[in-house]
Amino acid sequence: MKAIRVREFGDANVMKMEDVSDLTPSAGQVVVQVKAAGINPVDTYIRSGVYPSKPELPYTPGMDAAGIVASVGEGVSRLKPGDRVYVAGSLSGTYAEQALCTESQVHPLADGVSFEQGAGVYVPYATAYRALWMLARMRPGETLLVHGASGGVGIAAIQFAKSSGVRVIGTAGTEKGKQLAAEQGADHVVDHNQDGYLDEIRALTDGKGPNIILEMLSNVNLQNDLEILAQRGRIVVIGCRGDVQINPRLIMGKEAQINGMVLMLSTEQELSVAHCALVAGLESGVLRPVVGQTFPLADAAQAHEAVLKPGAYGKIVLQTD
C-alpha cells in the first residue's frame, strides 16, 4: 500500500510517499481501507518536532480518517468488513491507504455522510464537544463566542451550540469565511481583522460580553478575551502559537475561568461519551462537517502548508483514490 512517511522532523517536505506492507489486524484490532484522511494543525506541530510528545521515527502522520472496514481481528464484535466508518486515532497513522486501529478507535459513519466529511469528524468535533460541555459546561440561553468560526473546530462548535439553544457569535477573517459561519447557524459573524470588532461584540451582548469563548489563537486574543468576557465567564484555550501577556486582575474581578485543553489528554471515558454524541449527531443530520479543500495523498506537504494559512474554511482532507 501507499503511505506518507516521516523519517526526520522538519518542514512539510520531510513527508514522502512510500510503498509499505499491507496491514494485518491482531486480536481486538481493525484494518480500515482509508478513503480520506483529515489534516489538523496539530499534525504539523508533531511533524516539525515542536510538539511536546513526539512519535518514534519513522512514522505515518494523521489521526482523522474515514473509509471501509477491510478486516477485523479476533474478538472484534462491533464491526465487520464492509462497514462504513470514521477513524478516531490509529496505531499506524492515517495518511495512508490503510490504517490499523483498535476497535475503540473506529466508529460507524452514517450513510448520508461522505468519506471526505467523515475524515473531518474526530479531532474537530470531539474537540468542540469536550470544550463546550466538559470544560465550559455550556447551558441553553448562554452566548458563545467562537474565534475562527470558519475552521473545522469552529464549525463543529456552531452546530453543537445552535442545536442546544445557545446564541453564537463567530469571528472570521474573510467574507467567504463569514458567510460559511453564518450558513452553519451563527447568529452574528464579525471580522476579526477589522478595528473595532471587540466593540461590535460588546454591542451584540448589550455590554455584558459572551458567557463562553472558544479560543483558537490565544497568543493573539487572550487578553482581549478577558476584557470582553461576561462575569463568571469561561474561556477554553484550544490553540496557541506563542506567548501572551495577560492581566490576572481581569480573571479575579470577573471570577472568570480559563481552561486549557488538549484532545489527546482525554480519558477513555470522555472519548466514549463524545463519540456517542458524534455518531448520533451525524445520523440525525445535526452535525454536518464541511470540507474546504481536498488534496491527493501524495500532496500531503501542500496540505500541511494550507492548514496553517490565515482564512480557515472548513476541513482540509487528503484523498487516497
C-alpha positions in Angstrom: 0.0 0.0 0.0 1.0 3.7 -0.3 1.6 5.7 2.8 3.2 9.0 3.8 6.3 8.5 5.9 8.3 10.9 8.1 11.9 9.9 8.7 13.1 13.1 10.3 11.3 16.0 11.9 11.3 19.2 9.9 9.3 21.2 7.4 6.4 19.8 5.3 8.8 18.4 2.7 10.1 15.7 5.1 6.8 13.8 4.3 7.4 11.3 1.5 5.1 8.8 -0.2 6.4 5.3 0.2 5.3 1.7 -0.6 4.8 -0.2 2.7 3.4 -3.6 3.6 -0.3 -4.1 3.9 -1.6 -4.2 7.4 -2.9 -7.3 9.3 -5.1 -6.9 12.4 -4.3 -8.8 15.7 -6.8 -9.6 18.3 -9.0 -6.6 19.1 -7.8 -4.6 16.1 -9.3 -3.4 12.8 -7.8 -2.5 9.5 -9.6 0.3 7.7 -9.3 0.9 3.9 -8.8 4.7 4.1 -10.8 6.7 1.6 -10.0 10.1 3.0 -7.7 11.4 5.8 -8.1 14.7 7.7 -5.4 17.3 8.2 -5.2 19.1 11.5 -2.8 21.9 12.7 -1.5 19.6 15.4 -0.3 17.2 12.7 2.1 20.0 11.5 3.4 20.6 15.0 4.2 16.9 15.5 5.8 16.7 12.1 8.0 19.7 12.7 9.2 18.3 16.1 8.0 21.2 18.2 5.1 19.2 19.8 5.9 18.0 23.4 5.0 14.4 22.6 7.0 13.0 19.6 6.3 9.7 17.8 9.2 7.3 17.2 10.7 7.8 13.7 9.8 6.8 11.1 6.1 7.3 11.4 2.9 8.0 9.3 1.1 11.2 10.4 -2.6 11.6 10.9 -5.4 11.0 13.4 -8.5 11.5 11.4 -9.8 9.3 8.5 -12.9 7.6 7.1 -13.3 4.6 4.9 -14.4 1.0 4.9 -13.5 -1.8 7.3 -11.2 -4.2 5.4 -10.6 -6.8 8.0 -11.0 -7.4 11.8 -9.0 -9.4 14.3 -10.1 -12.0 16.8 -12.6 -10.8 19.3 -13.9 -7.8 17.4 -17.7 -7.9 17.5 -18.9 -4.4 16.9 -17.5 -4.1 13.3 -17.3 -6.2 10.2 -15.7 -6.0 6.8 -17.6 -3.6 4.5 -18.8 -1.3 7.3 -18.5 2.5 6.6 -16.6 4.1 9.4 -14.7 7.1 10.7 -11.4 6.7 12.5 -10.6 8.5 15.7 -6.9 8.0 16.1 -5.0 4.9 15.0 -2.0 2.7 15.7 -0.4 3.2 12.3 -1.3 6.8 11.2 -4.0 7.8 8.8 -2.1 9.4 5.8 -2.1 6.1 4.1 -4.3 3.7 2.0 -4.8 1.6 5.2 -5.0 2.3 8.9 -4.6 -0.1 11.8 -6.8 0.7 14.7 -8.1 -0.7 18.0 -11.8 -1.5 17.9 -12.5 1.5 20.2 -10.9 3.9 17.6 -13.4 3.0 14.8 -17.0 4.3 14.7 -19.9 3.9 12.4 -20.3 6.6 9.7 -23.9 7.5 8.7 -24.8 6.7 5.1 -25.6 10.3 4.3 -22.0 11.5 5.3 -19.3 11.3 2.6 -15.9 9.8 3.4 -14.4 13.3 2.9 -16.8 14.6 5.6 -16.1 11.6 7.8 -12.4 12.5 7.7 -13.3 15.8 9.4 -15.2 14.3 12.3 -12.8 13.2 15.1 -10.4 16.0 16.0 -12.7 19.0 15.2 -16.0 17.6 16.6 -14.6 15.8 19.7 -12.6 18.9 20.5 -15.7 21.1 20.2 -17.8 18.7 22.3 -15.2 18.4 25.1 -14.6 22.1 25.1 -18.3 23.1 25.2 -19.8 20.5 27.6 -17.0 19.0 29.6 -14.9 22.1 30.3 -17.1 25.2 29.6 -20.3 23.5 30.9 -22.4 25.2 28.2 -26.1 25.8 29.1 -29.1 26.8 26.9 -29.6 30.5 26.8 -26.0 31.5 27.0 -23.9 33.4 24.5 -20.9 31.7 22.9 -18.1 33.5 21.1 -16.2 31.3 18.6 -12.9 32.7 17.3 -12.0 31.2 13.9 -15.6 30.1 13.4 -15.0 29.1 9.8 -12.5 26.4 10.6 -13.2 22.8 11.5 -13.5 23.2 15.2 -15.4 26.5 14.8 -18.0 24.9 12.5 -18.4 22.0 14.9 -18.9 24.4 17.8 -21.5 26.4 16.0 -23.5 23.3 15.1 -23.4 21.9 18.6 -24.3 25.2 20.2 -27.2 26.1 17.9 -28.7 22.6 18.4 -28.7 23.3 22.2 -30.3 26.7 22.4 -27.2 28.7 22.6 -26.7 32.1 20.9 -23.5 32.1 18.8 -21.2 35.0 17.7 -18.4 33.9 15.4 -15.3 35.6 14.1 -13.7 35.1 10.7 -11.1 36.9 8.6 -12.6 36.8 5.1 -16.0 37.4 3.6 -16.1 33.8 2.4 -15.4 32.6 6.0 -18.0 34.9 7.5 -20.6 33.6 5.0 -19.7 30.0 5.9 -20.1 30.6 9.6 -23.5 32.3 9.1 -24.6 29.4 6.9 -23.8 27.0 9.7 -26.0 28.9 12.1 -24.0 31.6 13.8 -26.4 34.4 14.8 -23.7 37.1 14.2 -20.3 37.0 12.5 -17.7 39.7 12.8 -14.4 40.3 11.0 -11.6 39.9 13.5 -9.2 41.8 11.1 -11.3 45.0 11.4 -10.6 47.6 14.0 -13.5 47.9 16.5 -14.6 44.2 16.2 -14.4 43.9 20.0 -16.8 46.9 20.4 -19.1 45.2 18.0 -19.1 42.1 20.2 -19.8 44.2 23.3 -22.8 45.8 21.5 -24.2 42.5 20.4 -24.2 41.3 24.0 -25.6 44.6 25.4 -22.3 45.3 27.0 -22.3 42.1 29.1 -20.0 40.0 27.0 -20.1 36.4 25.9 -20.5 33.7 28.6 -18.1 31.3 26.8 -15.2 31.9 24.4 -13.6 29.2 22.4 -10.1 30.5 21.7 -8.1 29.1 18.7 -5.2 31.6 18.7 -4.7 32.5 22.3 -1.3 34.2 21.9 -3.1 36.9 19.9 -6.5 37.1 21.6 -6.4 36.0 25.2 -6.1 39.5 26.8 -8.9 40.8 24.6 -11.0 37.8 25.5 -10.7 38.6 29.2 -11.6 42.2 28.6 -14.9 41.3 26.8 -15.8 38.2 28.7 -19.0 38.2 30.8 -19.0 38.0 34.6 -18.2 34.4 35.6 -17.5 33.6 32.0 -15.4 30.7 30.8 -12.6 30.6 28.2 -11.4 27.4 26.6 -7.9 27.7 25.0 -7.8 25.3 22.1 -5.0 26.7 20.0 -1.8 28.7 20.7 1.3 29.6 18.6 3.3 31.6 21.1 3.5 33.6 24.4 1.0 36.1 25.6 0.8 38.6 28.5 -2.4 39.0 30.3 -3.7 40.9 33.3 -4.8 38.5 36.1 -6.9 41.2 37.7 -9.5 40.6 34.9 -9.7 37.0 35.9 -10.2 37.9 39.5 -12.6 40.8 39.0 -14.9 38.7 36.8 -14.3 35.4 38.7 -13.5 34.0 35.2 -12.1 30.6 34.3 -9.5 29.9 31.7 -9.4 26.2 30.7 -6.7 24.7 28.5 -7.5 21.6 26.6 -5.6 19.0 24.5 -7.8 16.4 22.9 -5.2 13.7 23.2 -5.3 14.1 27.0 -8.9 13.0 27.1 -9.7 9.9 29.1 -11.2 6.8 27.5 -14.5 7.5 29.2 -14.6 11.1 28.0 -13.9 10.0 24.4 -16.6 7.3 24.7 -19.1 9.9 25.7 -18.1 12.2 23.0 -18.3 9.6 20.3 -21.8 8.7 21.4 -22.8 12.3 20.7 -20.9 12.5 17.4 -22.4 9.3 16.0 -25.9 10.4 17.0 -25.4 13.9 15.6 -24.1 12.6 12.2 -27.1 10.2 12.0 -29.6 12.9 12.7 -28.0 15.5 10.4 -27.4 18.0 13.3 -23.6 17.6 12.6 -22.5 18.4 9.1 -18.7 18.5 8.5 -17.7 21.0 5.9 -14.8 20.1 3.5 -12.9 23.2 2.4 -10.1 21.7 0.3 -9.0 18.3 -0.9 -5.5 17.1 -1.9 -4.3 13.8 -3.3 -2.4 11.7 -0.7 0.9 12.4 -2.5 0.4 16.2 -1.9 0.4 15.9 1.9 3.1 18.6 2.1 0.9 21.1 0.3 -2.0 20.3 2.6 0.2 20.9 5.7 1.1 24.3 4.3 -2.5 25.1 3.6 -3.8 24.2 7.1 -1.7 26.9 8.7 -2.6 29.7 6.3 -5.0 32.5 7.5 -8.6 32.4 6.4 -9.6 29.0 7.6 -12.5 27.5 5.6 -13.7 24.0 6.7 -11.7 20.9 6.8 -8.7 20.1 4.7 -8.7 16.5 3.5 -6.4 14.0 1.7 -8.0 11.6 -0.8 -6.4 8.2 -1.3 -8.2 7.3 -4.6 
